[in-house]
């Protein structure tokens, strides 16, 4: 391989890896919907258990207290997309797409 071929090969951006691609929107939506249904289905049993445990006040308060923020948390979690995976960048590598062009090396003397 010639020297110029090695230089141009090093400047090409890394190809996109297919295995690191995000899940399709439909699959993400199904997973979020399952989490929402699971969290909302926990609310009524917690309320009923809290009412049935009225003889133990601290347990009833804890169970009812857990059931109150569940709808809010379920909506937040259901509307949230999965976190993007962080790309590993090796120290000392240059992203040529984002790099600034080389500046002029003109030296200005004060005299």
N, CA, C and O atoms as a GROMACS GRO file, in nm:
protein
  444
    1UNK      N    1   0.084  -0.117   0.000
    1UNK     CA    2   0.000   0.000   0.000
    1UNK      C    3   0.089   0.124   0.000
    1UNK      O    4   0.186   0.131   0.075
    2UNK      N    5   0.056   0.220  -0.083
    2UNK     CA    6   0.138   0.340  -0.092
    2UNK      C    7   0.110   0.432   0.027
    2UNK      O    8   0.011   0.416   0.098
    3UNK      N    9   0.198   0.527   0.045
    3UNK     CA   10   0.187   0.620   0.158
    3UNK      C   11   0.060   0.706   0.148
    3UNK      O   12  -0.008   0.727   0.248
    4UNK      N   13   0.028   0.754   0.027
    4UNK     CA   14  -0.092   0.838   0.012
    4UNK      C   15  -0.219   0.758   0.034
    4UNK      O   16  -0.318   0.811   0.085
    5UNK      N   17  -0.219   0.630  -0.004
    5UNK     CA   18  -0.336   0.545   0.019
    5UNK      C   19  -0.358   0.523   0.168
    5UNK      O   20  -0.472   0.520   0.214
    6UNK      N   21  -0.249   0.509   0.244
    6UNK     CA   22  -0.262   0.492   0.389
    6UNK      C   23  -0.316   0.618   0.454
    6UNK      O   24  -0.396   0.610   0.548
    7UNK      N   25  -0.273   0.735   0.406
    7UNK     CA   26  -0.319   0.861   0.464
    7UNK      C   27  -0.467   0.883   0.438
    7UNK      O   28  -0.541   0.922   0.529
    8UNK      N   29  -0.512   0.857   0.316
    8UNK     CA   30  -0.654   0.876   0.286
    8UNK      C   31  -0.739   0.771   0.356
    8UNK      O   32  -0.853   0.797   0.394
    9UNK      N   33  -0.683   0.652   0.374
    9UNK     CA   34  -0.759   0.548   0.443
    9UNK      C   35  -0.778   0.584   0.590
    9UNK      O   36  -0.883   0.553   0.646
   10UNK      N   37  -0.682   0.648   0.653
   10UNK     CA   38  -0.693   0.687   0.793
   10UNK      C   39  -0.790   0.801   0.815
   10UNK      O   40  -0.837   0.821   0.927
   11UNK      N   41  -0.822   0.877   0.711
   11UNK     CA   42  -0.911   0.993   0.725
   11UNK      C   43  -1.057   0.959   0.701
   11UNK      O   44  -1.143   1.043   0.728
   12UNK      N   45  -1.086   0.841   0.653
   12UNK     CA   46  -1.225   0.804   0.628
   12UNK      C   47  -1.296   0.783   0.761
   12UNK      O   48  -1.238   0.727   0.854
   13UNK      N   49  -1.420   0.828   0.771
   13UNK     CA   50  -1.494   0.804   0.896
   13UNK      C   51  -1.523   0.655   0.912
   13UNK      O   52  -1.535   0.580   0.815
   14UNK      N   53  -1.534   0.615   1.036
   14UNK     CA   54  -1.560   0.475   1.064
   14UNK      C   55  -1.699   0.437   1.013
   14UNK      O   56  -1.794   0.514   1.029
   15UNK      N   57  -1.711   0.320   0.951
   15UNK     CA   58  -1.842   0.279   0.901
   15UNK      C   59  -1.938   0.251   1.016
   15UNK      O   60  -1.895   0.214   1.125
   16UNK      N   61  -2.067   0.267   0.990
   16UNK     CA   62  -2.168   0.240   1.092
   16UNK      C   63  -2.178   0.089   1.111
   16UNK      O   64  -2.187   0.013   1.014
   17UNK      N   65  -2.176   0.047   1.235
   17UNK     CA   66  -2.188  -0.094   1.266
   17UNK      C   67  -2.336  -0.126   1.280
   17UNK      O   68  -2.407  -0.062   1.357
   18UNK      N   69  -2.382  -0.224   1.205
   18UNK     CA   70  -2.524  -0.255   1.203
   18UNK      C   71  -2.568  -0.313   1.337
   18UNK      O   72  -2.681  -0.289   1.380
   19UNK      N   73  -2.484  -0.389   1.403
   19UNK     CA   74  -2.523  -0.451   1.528
   19UNK      C   75  -2.540  -0.351   1.640
   19UNK      O   76  -2.603  -0.382   1.741
   20UNK      N   77  -2.486  -0.231   1.625
   20UNK     CA   78  -2.500  -0.128   1.728
   20UNK      C   79  -2.620  -0.038   1.702
   20UNK      O   80  -2.641   0.060   1.773
   21UNK      N   81  -2.700  -0.070   1.599
   21UNK     CA   82  -2.815   0.012   1.566
   21UNK      C   83  -2.923  -0.002   1.674
   21UNK      O   84  -2.931  -0.104   1.741
   22UNK      N   85  -3.004   0.102   1.688
   22UNK     CA   86  -3.113   0.099   1.785
   22UNK      C   87  -3.223   0.003   1.739
   22UNK      O   88  -3.232  -0.033   1.622
   23UNK      N   89  -3.305  -0.037   1.835
   23UNK     CA   90  -3.419  -0.121   1.802
   23UNK      C   91  -3.517  -0.042   1.716
   23UNK      O   92  -3.525   0.080   1.728
   24UNK      N   93  -3.592  -0.109   1.631
   24UNK     CA   94  -3.694  -0.038   1.552
   24UNK      C   95  -3.797   0.028   1.644
   24UNK      O   96  -3.818  -0.015   1.757
   25UNK      N   97  -3.861   0.131   1.591
   25UNK     CA   98  -3.958   0.207   1.670
   25UNK      C   99  -4.070   0.118   1.723
   25UNK      O  100  -4.113   0.134   1.837
   26UNK      N  101  -4.119   0.024   1.641
   26UNK     CA  102  -4.229  -0.062   1.683
   26UNK      C  103  -4.190  -0.146   1.805
   26UNK      O  104  -4.270  -0.162   1.897
   27UNK      N  105  -4.068  -0.200   1.805
   27UNK     CA  106  -4.024  -0.281   1.918
   27UNK      C  107  -4.004  -0.195   2.043
   27UNK      O  108  -4.036  -0.238   2.153
   28UNK      N  109  -3.951  -0.074   2.026
   28UNK     CA  110  -3.938   0.017   2.140
   28UNK      C  111  -4.074   0.050   2.198
   28UNK      O  112  -4.092   0.054   2.320
   29UNK      N  113  -4.171   0.075   2.109
   29UNK     CA  114  -4.305   0.110   2.154
   29UNK      C  115  -4.369  -0.006   2.231
   29UNK      O  116  -4.433   0.016   2.334
   30UNK      N  117  -4.352  -0.128   2.182
   30UNK     CA  118  -4.407  -0.245   2.251
   30UNK      C  119  -4.346  -0.262   2.390
   30UNK      O  120  -4.416  -0.291   2.486
   31UNK      N  121  -4.216  -0.244   2.400
   31UNK     CA  122  -4.149  -0.258   2.529
   31UNK      C  123  -4.196  -0.150   2.626
   31UNK      O  124  -4.220  -0.178   2.744
   32UNK      N  125  -4.211  -0.026   2.578
   32UNK     CA  126  -4.258   0.082   2.666
   32UNK      C  127  -4.402   0.058   2.708
   32UNK      O  128  -4.440   0.087   2.821
   33UNK      N  129  -4.481   0.007   2.615
   33UNK     CA  130  -4.621  -0.022   2.647
   33UNK      C  131  -4.634  -0.131   2.753
   33UNK      O  132  -4.719  -0.122   2.841
   34UNK      N  133  -4.549  -0.234   2.745
   34UNK     CA  134  -4.550  -0.340   2.847
   34UNK      C  135  -4.515  -0.284   2.984
   34UNK      O  136  -4.579  -0.318   3.083
   35UNK      N  137  -4.412  -0.197   2.990
   35UNK     CA  138  -4.374  -0.136   3.118
   35UNK      C  139  -4.486  -0.051   3.174
   35UNK      O  140  -4.511  -0.052   3.295
   36UNK      N  141  -4.555   0.024   3.088
   36UNK     CA  142  -4.666   0.108   3.132
   36UNK      C  143  -4.779   0.022   3.189
   36UNK      O  144  -4.830   0.051   3.297
   37UNK      N  145  -4.817  -0.083   3.117
   37UNK     CA  146  -4.925  -0.170   3.163
   37UNK      C  147  -4.887  -0.238   3.294
   37UNK      O  148  -4.971  -0.249   3.383
   38UNK      N  149  -4.763  -0.282   3.306
   38UNK     CA  150  -4.719  -0.347   3.430
   38UNK      C  151  -4.727  -0.250   3.548
   38UNK      O  152  -4.777  -0.287   3.655
   39UNK      N  153  -4.678  -0.129   3.529
   39UNK     CA  154  -4.680  -0.033   3.640
   39UNK      C  155  -4.822   0.009   3.676
   39UNK      O  156  -4.854   0.024   3.794
   40UNK      N  157  -4.907   0.029   3.577
   40UNK     CA  158  -5.044   0.069   3.606
   40UNK      C  159  -5.123  -0.046   3.667
   40UNK      O  160  -5.215  -0.022   3.746
   41UNK      N  161  -5.090  -0.170   3.633
   41UNK     CA  162  -5.161  -0.284   3.692
   41UNK      C  163  -5.119  -0.307   3.838
   41UNK      O  164  -5.187  -0.380   3.910
   42UNK      N  165  -5.011  -0.248   3.880
   42UNK     CA  166  -4.968  -0.260   4.019
   42UNK      C  167  -5.041  -0.160   4.110
   42UNK      O  168  -5.042  -0.178   4.232
   43UNK      N  169  -5.101  -0.057   4.054
   43UNK     CA  170  -5.161   0.048   4.136
   43UNK      C  171  -5.283  -0.001   4.214
   43UNK      O  172  -5.290   0.021   4.335
   44UNK      N  173  -5.378  -0.065   4.150
   44UNK     CA  174  -5.501  -0.110   4.216
   44UNK      C  175  -5.470  -0.213   4.325
   44UNK      O  176  -5.522  -0.200   4.436
   45UNK      N  177  -5.387  -0.316   4.298
   45UNK     CA  178  -5.354  -0.409   4.407
   45UNK      C  179  -5.287  -0.341   4.526
   45UNK      O  180  -5.312  -0.380   4.640
   46UNK      N  181  -5.203  -0.241   4.502
   46UNK     CA  182  -5.141  -0.169   4.613
   46UNK      C  183  -5.245  -0.091   4.694
   46UNK      O  184  -5.239  -0.088   4.817
   47UNK      N  185  -5.338  -0.028   4.626
   47UNK     CA  186  -5.444   0.044   4.696
   47UNK      C  187  -5.531  -0.052   4.779
   47UNK      O  188  -5.563  -0.023   4.894
   48UNK      N  189  -5.568  -0.165   4.718
   48UNK     CA  190  -5.651  -0.263   4.790
   48UNK      C  191  -5.575  -0.320   4.909
   48UNK      O  192  -5.631  -0.334   5.017
   49UNK      N  193  -5.448  -0.352   4.890
   49UNK     CA  194  -5.367  -0.405   5.001
   49UNK      C  195  -5.354  -0.300   5.111
   49UNK      O  196  -5.355  -0.334   5.229
   50UNK      N  197  -5.341  -0.173   5.074
   50UNK     CA  198  -5.334  -0.067   5.174
   50UNK      C  199  -5.462  -0.055   5.254
   50UNK      O  200  -5.458  -0.033   5.376
   51UNK      N  201  -5.576  -0.069   5.188
   51UNK     CA  202  -5.705  -0.062   5.257
   51UNK      C  203  -5.724  -0.183   5.347
   51UNK      O  204  -5.775  -0.170   5.459
   52UNK      N  205  -5.682  -0.301   5.300
   52UNK     CA  206  -5.698  -0.423   5.380
   52UNK      C  207  -5.605  -0.424   5.501
   52UNK      O  208  -5.633  -0.493   5.599
   53UNK      N  209  -5.498  -0.349   5.496
   53UNK     CA  210  -5.403  -0.343   5.608
   53UNK      C  211  -5.430  -0.222   5.698
   53UNK      O  212  -5.338  -0.169   5.760
   54UNK      N  213  -5.555  -0.178   5.707
   54UNK     CA  214  -5.586  -0.060   5.788
   54UNK      C  215  -5.554  -0.080   5.936
   54UNK      O  216  -5.539   0.018   6.009
   55UNK      N  217  -5.544  -0.206   5.981
   55UNK     CA  218  -5.513  -0.231   6.122
   55UNK      C  219  -5.365  -0.204   6.153
   55UNK      O  220  -5.329  -0.182   6.269
   56UNK      N  221  -5.282  -0.207   6.051
   56UNK     CA  222  -5.140  -0.175   6.067
   56UNK      C  223  -5.118  -0.043   5.992
   56UNK      O  224  -5.087  -0.043   5.872
   57UNK      N  225  -5.133   0.068   6.061
   57UNK     CA  226  -5.134   0.200   5.992
   57UNK      C  227  -5.009   0.229   5.911
   57UNK      O  228  -5.019   0.281   5.800
   58UNK      N  229  -4.891   0.198   5.963
   58UNK     CA  230  -4.769   0.233   5.890
   58UNK      C  231  -4.760   0.155   5.759
   58UNK      O  232  -4.714   0.208   5.658
   59UNK      N  233  -4.804   0.027   5.758
   59UNK     CA  234  -4.802  -0.053   5.635
   59UNK      C  235  -4.905  -0.001   5.536
   59UNK      O  236  -4.878   0.005   5.416
   60UNK      N  237  -5.022   0.036   5.584
   60UNK     CA  238  -5.126   0.090   5.496
   60UNK      C  239  -5.079   0.221   5.432
   60UNK      O  240  -5.101   0.244   5.313
   61UNK      N  241  -5.014   0.306   5.511
   61UNK     CA  242  -4.965   0.434   5.457
   61UNK      C  243  -4.857   0.411   5.352
   61UNK      O  244  -4.854   0.479   5.250
   62UNK      N  245  -4.767   0.315   5.378
   62UNK     CA  246  -4.660   0.285   5.281
   62UNK      C  247  -4.719   0.231   5.151
   62UNK      O  248  -4.679   0.275   5.043
   63UNK      N  249  -4.813   0.138   5.158
   63UNK     CA  250  -4.872   0.080   5.037
   63UNK      C  251  -4.952   0.184   4.958
   63UNK      O  252  -4.942   0.190   4.835
   64UNK      N  253  -5.029   0.264   5.027
   64UNK     CA  254  -5.104   0.369   4.957
   64UNK      C  255  -5.008   0.476   4.904
   64UNK      O  256  -5.028   0.529   4.794
   65UNK      N  257  -4.906   0.506   4.982
   65UNK     CA  258  -4.805   0.604   4.936
   65UNK      C  259  -4.731   0.558   4.812
   65UNK      O  260  -4.695   0.640   4.728
   66UNK      N  261  -4.708   0.428   4.799
   66UNK     CA  262  -4.643   0.375   4.678
   66UNK      C  263  -4.736   0.381   4.558
   66UNK      O  264  -4.690   0.399   4.445
   67UNK      N  265  -4.865   0.366   4.581
   67UNK     CA  266  -4.958   0.363   4.467
   67UNK      C  267  -4.988   0.502   4.411
   67UNK      O  268  -5.032   0.514   4.297
   68UNK      N  269  -4.965   0.606   4.489
   68UNK     CA  270  -4.999   0.742   4.442
   68UNK      C  271  -4.911   0.788   4.326
   68UNK      O  272  -4.965   0.836   4.226
   69UNK      N  273  -4.777   0.778   4.332
   69UNK     CA  274  -4.697   0.829   4.219
   69UNK      C  275  -4.684   0.731   4.102
   69UNK      O  276  -4.620   0.764   4.002
   70UNK      N  277  -4.743   0.612   4.111
   70UNK     CA  278  -4.727   0.514   4.003
   70UNK      C  279  -4.777   0.564   3.867
   70UNK      O  280  -4.706   0.545   3.768
   71UNK      N  281  -4.894   0.626   3.855
   71UNK     CA  282  -4.936   0.672   3.721
   71UNK      C  283  -4.839   0.774   3.662
   71UNK      O  284  -4.809   0.769   3.542
   72UNK      N  285  -4.792   0.865   3.743
   72UNK     CA  286  -4.697   0.966   3.696
   72UNK      C  287  -4.568   0.900   3.649
   72UNK      O  288  -4.516   0.931   3.541
   73UNK      N  289  -4.515   0.808   3.730
   73UNK     CA  290  -4.391   0.738   3.693
   73UNK      C  291  -4.412   0.653   3.568
   73UNK      O  292  -4.324   0.646   3.483
   74UNK      N  293  -4.529   0.588   3.558
   74UNK     CA  294  -4.556   0.503   3.441
   74UNK      C  295  -4.557   0.584   3.313
   74UNK      O  296  -4.504   0.540   3.211
   75UNK      N  297  -4.616   0.702   3.317
   75UNK     CA  298  -4.619   0.788   3.198
   75UNK      C  299  -4.479   0.835   3.162
   75UNK      O  300  -4.442   0.833   3.044
   76UNK      N  301  -4.401   0.876   3.261
   76UNK     CA  302  -4.265   0.921   3.232
   76UNK      C  303  -4.180   0.810   3.172
   76UNK      O  304  -4.108   0.831   3.075
   77UNK      N  305  -4.189   0.692   3.229
   77UNK     CA  306  -4.109   0.579   3.180
   77UNK      C  307  -4.158   0.534   3.042
   77UNK      O  308  -4.076   0.500   2.956
   78UNK      N  309  -4.290   0.535   3.021
   78UNK     CA  310  -4.343   0.490   2.892
   78UNK      C  311  -4.308   0.588   2.779
   78UNK      O  312  -4.291   0.546   2.665
   79UNK      N  313  -4.297   0.716   2.811
   79UNK     CA  314  -4.266   0.814   2.707
   79UNK      C  315  -4.116   0.832   2.684
   79UNK      O  316  -4.077   0.901   2.589
   80UNK      N  317  -4.035   0.773   2.766
   80UNK     CA  318  -3.890   0.788   2.755
   80UNK      C  319  -3.833   0.686   2.658
   80UNK      O  320  -3.868   0.568   2.662
   81UNK      N  321  -3.746   0.732   2.571
   81UNK     CA  322  -3.678   0.642   2.479
   81UNK      C  323  -3.561   0.577   2.550
   81UNK      O  324  -3.513   0.630   2.650
   82UNK      N  325  -3.514   0.463   2.500
   82UNK     CA  326  -3.394   0.404   2.560
   82UNK      C  327  -3.274   0.497   2.543
   82UNK      O  328  -3.264   0.570   2.445
   83UNK      N  329  -3.186   0.493   2.637
   83UNK     CA  330  -3.067   0.579   2.632
   83UNK      C  331  -2.978   0.540   2.515
   83UNK      O  332  -2.966   0.422   2.481
   84UNK      N  333  -2.917   0.639   2.454
   84UNK     CA  334  -2.824   0.611   2.345
   84UNK      C  335  -2.696   0.556   2.403
   84UNK      O  336  -2.649   0.598   2.509
   85UNK      N  337  -2.640   0.461   2.332
   85UNK     CA  338  -2.514   0.402   2.378
   85UNK      C  339  -2.400   0.498   2.349
   85UNK      O  340  -2.391   0.556   2.241
   86UNK      N  341  -2.313   0.513   2.447
   86UNK     CA  342  -2.199   0.603   2.431
   86UNK      C  343  -2.096   0.539   2.339
   86UNK      O  344  -2.064   0.420   2.350
   87UNK      N  345  -2.045   0.619   2.249
   87UNK     CA  346  -1.940   0.569   2.160
   87UNK      C  347  -1.807   0.577   2.233
   87UNK      O  348  -1.779   0.672   2.305
   88UNK      N  349  -1.728   0.475   2.212
   88UNK     CA  350  -1.595   0.475   2.272
   88UNK      C  351  -1.499   0.546   2.177
   88UNK      O  352  -1.483   0.505   2.062
   89UNK      N  353  -1.436   0.650   2.226
   89UNK     CA  354  -1.340   0.726   2.147
   89UNK      C  355  -1.203   0.704   2.210
   89UNK      O  356  -1.182   0.731   2.328
   90UNK      N  357  -1.113   0.657   2.129
   90UNK     CA  358  -0.978   0.634   2.179
   90UNK      C  359  -0.906   0.767   2.193
   90UNK      O  360  -0.920   0.855   2.107
   91UNK      N  361  -0.830   0.784   2.299
   91UNK     CA  362  -0.757   0.909   2.314
   91UNK      C  363  -0.655   0.926   2.202
   91UNK      O  364  -0.586   0.831   2.166
   92UNK      N  365  -0.647   1.045   2.149
   92UNK     CA  366  -0.550   1.074   2.044
   92UNK      C  367  -0.605   1.055   1.904
   92UNK      O  368  -0.535   1.085   1.807
   93UNK      N  369  -0.728   1.006   1.890
   93UNK     CA  370  -0.784   0.992   1.756
   93UNK      C  371  -0.854   1.121   1.717
   93UNK      O  372  -0.906   1.193   1.803
   94UNK      N  373  -0.855   1.150   1.590
   94UNK     CA  374  -0.912   1.274   1.540
   94UNK      C  375  -1.034   1.240   1.455
   94UNK      O  376  -1.028   1.154   1.367
   95UNK      N  377  -1.141   1.308   1.482
   95UNK     CA  378  -1.259   1.296   1.398
   95UNK      C  379  -1.246   1.400   1.289
   95UNK      O  380  -1.268   1.519   1.313
   96UNK      N  381  -1.211   1.357   1.170
   96UNK     CA  382  -1.182   1.451   1.062
   96UNK      C  383  -1.307   1.523   1.012
   96UNK      O  384  -1.296   1.629   0.950
   97UNK      N  385  -1.424   1.468   1.039
   97UNK     CA  386  -1.547   1.537   0.998
   97UNK      C  387  -1.571   1.660   1.084
   97UNK      O  388  -1.623   1.760   1.035
   98UNK      N  389  -1.533   1.655   1.211
   98UNK     CA  390  -1.558   1.766   1.303
   98UNK      C  391  -1.436   1.854   1.326
   98UNK      O  392  -1.448   1.959   1.389
   99UNK      N  393  -1.320   1.816   1.276
   99UNK     CA  394  -1.196   1.890   1.302
   99UNK      C  395  -1.196   2.022   1.225
   99UNK      O  396  -1.246   2.030   1.113
  100UNK      N  397  -1.139   2.124   1.285
  100UNK     CA  398  -1.124   2.252   1.218
  100UNK      C  399  -1.014   2.244   1.114
  100UNK      O  400  -0.919   2.166   1.129
  101UNK      N  401  -1.024   2.323   1.009
  101UNK     CA  402  -0.917   2.321   0.909
  101UNK      C  403  -0.789   2.378   0.969
  101UNK      O  404  -0.792   2.457   1.064
  102UNK      N  405  -0.678   2.337   0.913
  102UNK     CA  406  -0.548   2.385   0.963
  102UNK      C  407  -0.537   2.535   0.939
  102UNK      O  408  -0.570   2.584   0.831
  103UNK      N  409  -0.490   2.606   1.039
  103UNK     CA  410  -0.475   2.750   1.029
  103UNK      C  411  -0.345   2.787   0.957
  103UNK      O  412  -0.259   2.703   0.932
  104UNK      N  413  -0.335   2.915   0.924
  104UNK     CA  414  -0.212   2.961   0.860
  104UNK      C  415  -0.102   2.970   0.965
  104UNK      O  416  -0.128   2.997   1.082
  105UNK      N  417   0.020   2.946   0.922
  105UNK     CA  418   0.133   2.947   1.014
  105UNK      C  419   0.217   3.073   0.994
  105UNK      O  420   0.340   3.068   1.003
  106UNK      N  421   0.153   3.181   0.968
  106UNK     CA  422   0.223   3.306   0.944
  106UNK      C  423   0.271   3.362   1.077
  106UNK      O  424   0.195   3.373   1.173
  107UNK      N  425   0.398   3.398   1.081
  107UNK     CA  426   0.457   3.455   1.202
  107UNK      C  427   0.467   3.605   1.182
  107UNK      O  428   0.524   3.652   1.084
  108UNK      N  429   0.412   3.679   1.273
  108UNK     CA  430   0.413   3.825   1.265
  108UNK      C  431   0.514   3.875   1.369
  108UNK      O  432   0.504   3.846   1.488
  109UNK      N  433   0.609   3.949   1.320
  109UNK     CA  434   0.712   4.003   1.409
  109UNK      C  435   0.672   4.145   1.447
  109UNK      O  436   0.616   4.218   1.365
  110UNK      N  437   0.700   4.183   1.568
  110UNK     CA  438   0.659   4.315   1.616
  110UNK      C  439   0.749   4.428   1.567
  110UNK      O  440   0.711   4.544   1.580
  111UNK      N  441   0.862   4.399   1.513
  111UNK     CA  442   0.953   4.507   1.471
  111UNK      C  443   0.927   4.556   1.333
  111UNK      O  444   0.995   4.646   1.286
   0.00000   0.00000   0.00000
